[in-house]
Amino acid sequence: MYEIAPLLDDPIHNLKTIRDVFRWAITEMENAEISYGHGSPDSWEEASFLICRGLKLPFDHFDMFLDAALTHNELSRLVHLIDRRVHEKVPTAYLLREAWLTEHRFYIDERALIPRSYIAELLEEDLAPWVEDPYEVGSVLDLCTGSGCLAILAQGTFPNAEVTGSDLSPDALEVAKINRRDYGMEETLELVQGDLFENLQGRTFDIIISNPPYVTQASMDTLPSEYRHEPAMALGAGDDGMDVVRRMLPEAAAHLNDGGMIIVEVGDGAEAVEATFPGLEIIWLVTSGGDDQVFLVTKEALLNYFEQ
């Protein structure tokens, strides 16, 4: 820990301003083998996010505070956070209990996967052109909802819809309940505990969205340390990453209304999806990550494929 370092090297006694801590944090991160896969692309953005939100400062005006002096307690807190980020490889979102997705803030802790999904981008665009009028969507299901972030975004995108989030993990649903409360959706957003469509028997939806586990076993074996702080059950999905999707799609049509669709994120699993369901009419959607991260299948296509 830095507190027991020699005085000349102790940041507690040598750093004074936010700018000092910002520069020092970048150096510490660059000297360590850390992964930036949870929202920040590099040490500059990682350090600025950790410091800015560690002090509860607004993003838009962070530059205005760079030369502000820190109190001893503030400095101690920031040094402790940076210490854990660099040496324990704890993701910044878990350190701050805060993650952002399409400019929306969500509570997060180690009980649930850190919010990140290209589906969020699609919801920001009202799922156009696949949904003509978001006000006419009456029901949405978010399978593997985790922290509830996509379900909450869906509720905002489709204001007249009844939205349900379902997850196998009771712990993750406790995190989702916190976010549901923070967004004032306790009376509107339903959360269900169950394995995929378990406990949803007989229920149908206009749209199903899902960011399920899809990491292959080979990738799980070589994950950076940061990802090992996340629940393994929210990441791993067997040798080809398709264990969950392989069970999900055959059941999906029975839970879709006529004209409905399912939208699923699979990371770099496009080849595995097409190999698992050869001949299925899949539509790959364009996101900032490319056109092979998220796919859409209509109820009609599912019926044609699985009822052959």
C-alpha positions as CSV (number, residue, x, y, z in Angstrom):
1,M,0.0,0.0,0.0
2,Y,1.2,3.5,-0.7
3,E,0.7,4.6,2.9
4,I,3.8,2.6,4.0
5,A,6.0,3.7,1.2
6,P,9.0,5.9,2.0
7,L,8.0,9.5,2.5
8,L,9.6,10.8,-0.7
9,D,7.6,8.4,-2.8
10,D,4.3,8.7,-0.8
11,P,1.6,10.4,-2.9
12,I,-0.3,11.4,0.2
13,H,2.5,13.8,1.1
14,N,3.5,14.9,-2.4
15,L,0.2,15.4,-4.4
16,K,-1.8,18.5,-3.8
17,T,-4.3,19.2,-6.6
18,I,-6.6,17.2,-8.8
19,R,-4.2,17.8,-11.7
20,D,-1.4,16.2,-9.6
21,V,-3.4,13.1,-8.9
22,F,-4.6,12.9,-12.5
23,R,-1.0,12.9,-13.8
24,W,0.2,10.4,-11.2
25,A,-2.8,8.1,-11.8
26,I,-2.0,7.9,-15.5
27,T,1.6,7.1,-14.8
28,E,0.6,4.3,-12.3
29,M,-1.8,2.8,-14.8
30,E,0.7,3.0,-17.7
31,N,3.3,1.2,-15.5
32,A,0.8,-1.6,-14.7
33,E,-0.7,-4.3,-16.9
34,I,-4.3,-3.3,-16.6
35,S,-7.2,-3.9,-18.9
36,Y,-9.5,-1.1,-20.1
37,G,-12.3,-3.3,-21.3
38,H,-15.1,-1.9,-19.0
39,G,-15.8,1.4,-20.7
40,S,-12.6,3.4,-20.9
41,P,-10.3,2.9,-23.9
42,D,-7.0,4.1,-22.2
43,S,-5.4,5.4,-19.1
44,W,-6.3,9.0,-19.8
45,E,-10.1,8.3,-19.8
46,E,-9.8,5.7,-17.0
47,A,-8.0,8.1,-14.7
48,S,-10.3,11.0,-15.5
49,F,-13.4,8.9,-14.9
50,L,-12.1,7.5,-11.6
51,I,-11.0,10.8,-10.2
52,C,-14.0,12.8,-11.5
53,R,-16.6,10.5,-10.2
54,G,-14.6,9.6,-7.1
55,L,-15.0,13.2,-6.2
56,K,-18.6,13.4,-7.5
57,L,-17.7,16.1,-10.0
58,P,-19.7,16.6,-13.2
59,F,-18.1,15.3,-16.4
60,D,-18.8,18.4,-18.4
61,H,-16.9,20.7,-16.1
62,F,-14.1,18.5,-14.9
63,D,-11.5,20.7,-16.5
64,M,-12.5,23.6,-14.3
65,F,-11.5,21.7,-11.2
66,L,-8.0,20.5,-12.2
67,D,-6.1,23.0,-10.2
68,A,-8.3,22.7,-7.1
69,A,-6.6,21.6,-3.9
70,L,-7.7,18.4,-2.3
71,T,-8.5,17.9,1.3
72,H,-6.5,15.2,3.1
73,N,-9.6,12.9,3.2
74,E,-10.2,13.4,-0.5
75,L,-6.6,12.7,-1.4
76,S,-6.5,9.6,0.8
77,R,-9.7,8.3,-0.9
78,L,-8.4,8.9,-4.4
79,V,-5.0,7.3,-3.7
80,H,-6.8,4.3,-2.2
81,L,-9.0,3.9,-5.2
82,I,-6.1,4.2,-7.6
83,D,-4.1,1.7,-5.5
84,R,-6.9,-0.9,-5.8
85,R,-7.4,-0.2,-9.5
86,V,-3.7,-0.6,-10.3
87,H,-2.6,-3.4,-7.9
88,E,-5.8,-5.4,-7.3
89,K,-7.1,-4.9,-10.8
90,V,-10.6,-4.0,-9.5
91,P,-12.6,-2.4,-12.3
92,T,-13.3,1.2,-11.8
93,A,-17.1,0.7,-11.9
94,Y,-16.9,-1.6,-8.9
95,L,-14.7,0.8,-7.0
96,L,-17.1,3.6,-7.6
97,R,-20.3,1.6,-7.5
98,E,-21.2,3.4,-10.6
99,A,-21.3,2.6,-14.4
100,W,-22.6,4.7,-17.3
101,L,-24.3,3.4,-20.4
102,T,-25.4,5.8,-23.2
103,E,-25.2,8.7,-20.7
104,H,-27.3,6.9,-18.1
105,R,-25.9,6.2,-14.7
106,F,-26.4,2.8,-13.0
107,Y,-25.5,1.4,-9.6
108,I,-23.3,-1.6,-9.9
109,D,-21.3,-4.0,-7.6
110,E,-19.7,-7.4,-7.8
111,R,-23.1,-9.2,-7.7
112,A,-23.7,-8.3,-11.4
113,L,-21.9,-7.8,-14.7
114,I,-20.7,-4.3,-15.3
115,P,-23.2,-2.6,-17.7
116,R,-22.0,-2.7,-21.3
117,S,-24.0,-3.6,-24.3
118,Y,-24.4,-2.6,-27.9
119,I,-28.1,-3.1,-27.5
120,A,-28.1,0.1,-25.5
121,E,-27.1,2.0,-28.7
122,L,-30.0,0.4,-30.6
123,L,-32.5,1.3,-27.9
124,E,-31.3,4.9,-28.1
125,E,-32.3,4.8,-31.7
126,D,-35.7,3.3,-30.9
127,L,-34.7,0.1,-32.6
128,A,-35.4,1.9,-35.9
129,P,-36.2,0.8,-38.6
130,W,-37.3,-2.5,-37.1
131,V,-39.8,-0.8,-34.8
132,E,-41.9,1.8,-36.7
133,D,-43.5,3.4,-33.7
134,P,-42.0,3.0,-30.2
135,Y,-45.3,4.1,-28.6
136,E,-47.1,1.1,-30.1
137,V,-44.8,-1.5,-28.4
138,G,-46.8,-3.0,-25.6
139,S,-44.4,-5.5,-24.0
140,V,-40.7,-6.1,-23.7
141,L,-38.7,-8.8,-22.1
142,D,-35.0,-8.4,-21.2
143,L,-33.6,-11.9,-20.7
144,C,-30.4,-12.2,-18.6
145,T,-31.1,-8.7,-17.3
146,G,-28.3,-8.6,-14.8
147,S,-28.2,-5.1,-13.3
148,G,-31.4,-4.2,-15.1
149,C,-29.7,-1.6,-17.3
150,L,-31.2,-2.7,-20.6
151,A,-34.7,-3.2,-19.1
152,I,-34.5,0.4,-17.7
153,L,-33.4,1.8,-21.1
154,A,-36.2,-0.2,-22.8
155,Q,-38.7,1.3,-20.5
156,G,-37.6,4.7,-21.5
157,T,-37.6,3.9,-25.2
158,F,-41.0,2.3,-25.2
159,P,-43.0,4.4,-22.7
160,N,-46.3,2.5,-23.2
161,A,-44.7,-1.0,-22.8
162,E,-44.8,-3.3,-19.8
163,V,-41.2,-4.3,-19.4
164,T,-40.0,-7.4,-17.6
165,G,-36.4,-8.3,-16.7
166,S,-35.5,-11.9,-16.0
167,D,-32.3,-13.3,-14.6
168,L,-31.1,-16.6,-13.1
169,S,-29.0,-14.9,-10.4
170,P,-30.9,-13.6,-7.3
171,D,-27.8,-11.6,-6.5
172,A,-27.9,-9.7,-9.8
173,L,-31.6,-9.0,-9.4
174,E,-30.9,-7.3,-6.0
175,V,-28.7,-4.9,-8.0
176,A,-31.4,-4.5,-10.6
177,K,-33.8,-3.6,-7.8
178,I,-31.5,-0.8,-6.7
179,N,-31.4,0.6,-10.3
180,R,-35.2,0.2,-10.6
181,R,-35.7,2.2,-7.5
182,D,-33.2,4.9,-8.6
183,Y,-35.1,5.4,-11.8
184,G,-38.5,5.5,-10.1
185,M,-39.7,2.3,-11.9
186,E,-40.7,0.2,-8.9
187,E,-44.3,0.2,-10.0
188,T,-43.7,-0.3,-13.7
189,L,-40.6,-2.5,-14.2
190,E,-41.1,-6.2,-13.3
191,L,-38.2,-8.4,-12.3
192,V,-38.4,-12.2,-12.4
193,Q,-35.9,-14.7,-11.1
194,G,-35.5,-17.8,-13.4
195,D,-33.5,-19.6,-16.0
196,L,-34.3,-18.0,-19.3
197,F,-38.1,-18.4,-19.8
198,E,-38.6,-20.2,-16.5
199,N,-41.4,-18.6,-14.6
200,L,-42.6,-16.9,-17.7
201,Q,-44.7,-19.8,-18.9
202,G,-47.6,-18.7,-21.2
203,R,-46.4,-15.1,-21.4
204,T,-45.7,-13.4,-24.7
205,F,-43.9,-10.1,-25.7
206,D,-43.6,-7.8,-28.6
207,I,-39.8,-7.6,-28.2
208,I,-37.3,-9.8,-26.4
209,I,-33.8,-8.4,-25.9
210,S,-30.9,-10.2,-24.4
211,N,-27.2,-9.8,-23.6
212,P,-26.6,-13.3,-22.4
213,P,-23.3,-15.0,-21.4
214,Y,-21.4,-15.8,-24.6
215,V,-17.7,-16.0,-23.6
216,T,-16.0,-19.3,-24.8
217,Q,-14.2,-21.5,-22.3
218,A,-10.9,-20.8,-24.1
219,S,-11.5,-17.1,-23.5
220,M,-12.6,-17.6,-19.9
221,D,-9.3,-19.3,-19.3
222,T,-7.3,-16.3,-20.4
223,L,-9.5,-13.4,-19.1
224,P,-7.6,-10.4,-17.8
225,S,-7.8,-10.0,-14.0
226,E,-10.4,-7.3,-14.2
227,Y,-13.0,-9.6,-15.6
228,R,-12.4,-12.2,-12.9
229,H,-14.0,-9.8,-10.4
230,E,-17.3,-10.2,-12.4
231,P,-19.7,-13.2,-11.8
232,A,-18.4,-16.0,-13.9
233,M,-21.9,-17.2,-14.6
234,A,-22.6,-13.9,-16.4
235,L,-19.8,-14.5,-18.8
236,G,-19.0,-18.1,-19.6
237,A,-21.1,-20.1,-22.0
238,G,-19.3,-23.3,-22.9
239,D,-16.8,-24.3,-25.5
240,D,-18.3,-22.3,-28.3
241,G,-20.0,-19.6,-26.3
242,M,-23.4,-20.7,-27.4
243,D,-24.7,-22.7,-24.4
244,V,-27.3,-20.1,-23.5
245,V,-28.2,-18.9,-27.0
246,R,-28.6,-22.6,-28.0
247,R,-31.3,-23.0,-25.4
248,M,-32.9,-19.5,-25.9
249,L,-33.7,-19.4,-29.6
250,P,-35.8,-22.6,-29.8
251,E,-38.1,-21.4,-27.0
252,A,-38.3,-17.8,-28.1
253,A,-41.1,-18.0,-30.7
254,A,-43.5,-19.3,-28.0
255,H,-42.9,-16.1,-26.0
256,L,-43.3,-13.7,-28.9
257,N,-46.4,-12.0,-30.1
258,D,-47.2,-12.1,-33.8
259,G,-44.9,-9.7,-35.6
260,G,-42.5,-9.9,-32.6
261,M,-38.7,-10.2,-32.7
262,I,-35.8,-11.2,-30.5
263,I,-32.5,-9.2,-30.4
264,V,-29.4,-10.9,-29.0
265,E,-25.9,-9.7,-28.4
266,V,-23.1,-12.3,-28.9
267,G,-19.8,-10.4,-29.0
268,D,-17.5,-12.0,-31.5
269,G,-19.7,-15.1,-31.7
270,A,-21.2,-14.5,-35.2
271,E,-19.6,-17.5,-36.7
272,A,-20.7,-19.7,-33.8
273,V,-24.3,-18.5,-34.1
274,E,-24.5,-19.2,-37.8
275,A,-22.8,-22.6,-37.3
276,T,-25.3,-23.5,-34.5
277,F,-28.3,-22.4,-36.5
278,P,-27.5,-23.0,-40.2
279,G,-30.2,-21.6,-42.5
280,L,-31.9,-19.5,-39.8
281,E,-32.9,-16.1,-41.2
282,I,-30.7,-13.9,-39.1
283,I,-30.4,-10.1,-39.5
284,W,-27.2,-8.6,-38.2
285,L,-27.6,-5.1,-36.8
286,V,-25.1,-2.3,-37.2
287,T,-23.5,-1.0,-34.0
288,S,-20.4,1.0,-33.1
289,G,-18.7,-2.4,-32.6
290,G,-19.5,-3.6,-36.1
291,D,-22.3,-5.5,-37.9
292,D,-21.5,-8.9,-36.3
293,Q,-22.2,-8.2,-32.6
294,V,-26.0,-8.2,-32.3
295,F,-28.5,-10.1,-34.3
296,L,-32.3,-9.9,-34.8
297,V,-34.6,-12.8,-35.6
298,T,-38.4,-12.5,-36.2
299,K,-41.0,-14.8,-34.7
300,E,-41.9,-15.8,-38.2
301,A,-38.3,-16.8,-39.0
302,L,-38.1,-18.8,-35.7
303,L,-41.3,-20.7,-36.5
304,N,-40.2,-21.5,-40.0
305,Y,-36.8,-22.8,-38.8
306,F,-37.7,-24.8,-35.7
307,E,-41.0,-26.2,-36.9
308,Q,-39.5,-27.7,-40.0
